[in-house]
Every structure is written in C-alpha cells, then in structure tokens.
C-alpha cells in the first residue's frame, strides 16, 4: 500500500523494546517523509522529550481520511529508528519502514484530551445539562457533570470545538460513576451512534487540528528547557502569589514616582527661596539691590524634606519586609539621603541668611 504523508500529520508511535514510566505509546507530528522513511518530532511525556535510541524498533500508526465520504481508516507498520537529529531547535527521529502497511480495526480512533464546557441533552428532556469534556474521539467521549446518567441512556452531545463550531452527535451512555476527586461529580463515558459523514468530517478535521496545535506547542527543544522551570511554579496558590507580587510592585512604583516628583518640587521651592532683585528696574540697570532668603519658602522646603524622608523610610521598610530575601531599594536610599541633604541646606539658609 502507498500512502501520502503531509507535514503536520498526527502519527502514533509505539516503542516495542522500551517502556518510559510504563508508557509505550505516544502521539507526535510528522515533519517530512522520504523513500521508505519518515521524520517525526520526538514524542513528549510530562513535559520532557522521550529519549529513544538509534536501532530501536517501533510500531507506527497513522490515519487515512476521505473527508468527502467521512471515511477514517487506521493503518500500521513496524519500523526502526535510524537517525536522531535537531531541526530548528526541535528534537526529531527518522524511522525506517520494515514491514508492509496493514489496515487495523480499533475500538477508538485517536482520542483527544480536550477539556471544554459543553452541553448534553437527555433524550427525554428539553433542558440541557452543562458538562466538562475530558476527551473526545470519533467513537465517543468522556465528560464530568454534576448529574448522573444511567447506563444505556440515549443522549445528544453538543461537542464544541470552536466558539461557532458545534457538532451535535447522538450517543449511548456506557457508564456514569462518581469521580475520585469530588464525590459530588460524575464521570460519564459515551459511545456515539453512527455519525453522519458530514459531521464525521468536521470532527476529524478539528480533532487533528487541535491535537496538532498541542503537539507543536510542546515540540520545541527550547520549550522543553523552560517548561520544567515555568509550569511547575504556576499552581493556583503560586499564581495568586505572583499576581499579588505584581500588584505590590506596581503600588511601590507609583509611590516612588510620587516621591521623585516631590523631590523636583522641593528643588524648585529652594530655587524660589534664594535672594532675588526687588524691582525689574534693578535688573535692567544691573543695580545690586537684593533681598534675603525667603523664610517662608525655606520652611516649606524643610517641611517637604521631612515628609520625603519619612515616606522613603516607610517604603524602604515595607519593601524590605515584603521580600523573603530582604531586598533593599537603592532608589529609596538615595531619596532618604537627598531629603536629609535638602533639609540641611534649607535649615542652614534659614538660620544664617533668612531675613
């Protein structure tokens, strides 16, 4: 049998000689195909690249789709890994075909792990039930709901792939049991009845499209280098802490901005407090007729300096206590020192030169 592979096709690889944490079967993406070989992305497991060996034997499974007829067949053959390489920072393996391609019968098609809110309608009800899907395939789906469904019950599942793309499929409940995580929720498995060819084509297209997006997102080697340091940190608790920290930094940023503006104002007030010519005519005729330092402006400047020093000390203390590693803000240290300096200058001018 000859087949036409396309870049981005979903390929399933089963390792025949090695188990990775008791897992042998992985889905990945096709990058390229040649004479009797295919180049695929290295499978991903728990955010890590599955490190296979050259010479290792595998079983390759893939699908042939005829969208016009809604036909979806699964084929398989045995192969051997003949090369490992990196292309554009993506780890890949080349697999050589060793056996003839055979058509296989599978109970399920490629099953997509897909979490999304959907609607399910019981056969004897008009009102829909809100459910959350866990996985979807052409043959059926699994979902979580607060309502229990009876075995062999007929329901209509409104499978939502995109916001405007909903496929309504009639199915039969296999079982509905309480979940381990929440005793008030039920996990229900549904087997679809014969799906019309037009709906089957839509489902096949979206299942492959969504799965392709997921695999491409996880395929990059740089992504693998960063995923362990990024994803494990973002538990719900740590995500809340991260948001709180960002809010704290913004508030402190606003406070420091106001303090810096007040320093500029203080310098301007000190400028207005300096001695000046009493009359415009004196300036015009260059007559040395000047007044003394303004005590009012100097007092205002000293008051602002005290407020700035206290505010800077408080902000420094809040930042120091907030961070576990006791961070000291250098900008606020400069603010404290400059406020003390300006207070000293204004006080000296007030005592010695103010009239």
ABEGO torsion letter per residue (X at the ends): XBBBBBBGBBBBBBBAABBBGGBABBBBBBABBBBGBBBBBBBBBGGBBBBBBBGBBBBBBBBBBBAAAGBBBBBBBBBBBABBBBBGGBBBBBBBBABBBBBBBBABBBBBBBBBBBBBBBAABABBBBBBBABBBAAEBBBBBABBBBBGBBBBBBBBABAABBBBBBBBBABBBBBAABAABBBBBBBBBBBBAAAAAAAAAAAAAAAAAAAAAAABAAAAAAAAAAAAABBAAAAAAAAAAAAAAAAAAAAAAAAAAAAAAAAAAAAAABBBBABAAAAAAGBBBBBBBBAAAAAAAAAAAAAAAAAAAAAAAAAAAABAAGBBBAAAAAAAAAAAAAAAAAAAAAAAABX
